[in-house]
Amino acid sequence: MQGMPCPELTLQATSGRTFCTAEVEKPFVLYFYPKDNTPGCSNESADFAALHAEFAALGVTVWGCSRDSLRSHENFKAKLGLPFELVSDPEETACEAFGVMKMKNMYGKQVRGIERSTFVVGRDGTVLNAWRGVKVPGHAAEVLAYVKTV
């Protein structure tokens, strides 16, 4: 993925917005998370929210993406007071394009789900960096530190 053109996608997002990779302001961060209102996903989203002003000062937009519905996303966004939009991907279009769907162990059972991943897309529409199998603590700060170097 790194060094390749960002996949062309158009999906619905919160606040009546459309996430269209060809038209969205660049550079941008797109982070994929498994599910709204779960502890790890709430912490990750809150971490990106806490650093939102710093991303914005660098001209970088932040988008979160999961398979949850727009309604679920709107509630999650409101509950956490997120200052950025969430992309709804129930058909797994973006998930497949970015290769984030994986088999995972959950309570001893194999389930197909989103591998927590983050991508930075540059001004030219190229994927500049990708993090896969993300551990939440410190991740948003790591992404911000990277963005400051490009």
Secondary structure, DSSP 8 states (H G I E B T S, - for coil): -TTSB----EEEBGGG-EEETTTS-SSEEEEE-S-TTSHHHHHHHHHHHHTHHHHHHTT-EEEEEESS-HHHHHHHHHHHT-SSEEEE-TT-HHHHHTT-EEEEEETTEEEEEE--EEEEE-TTSBEEEEEES--STTHHHHHHHHHTT-
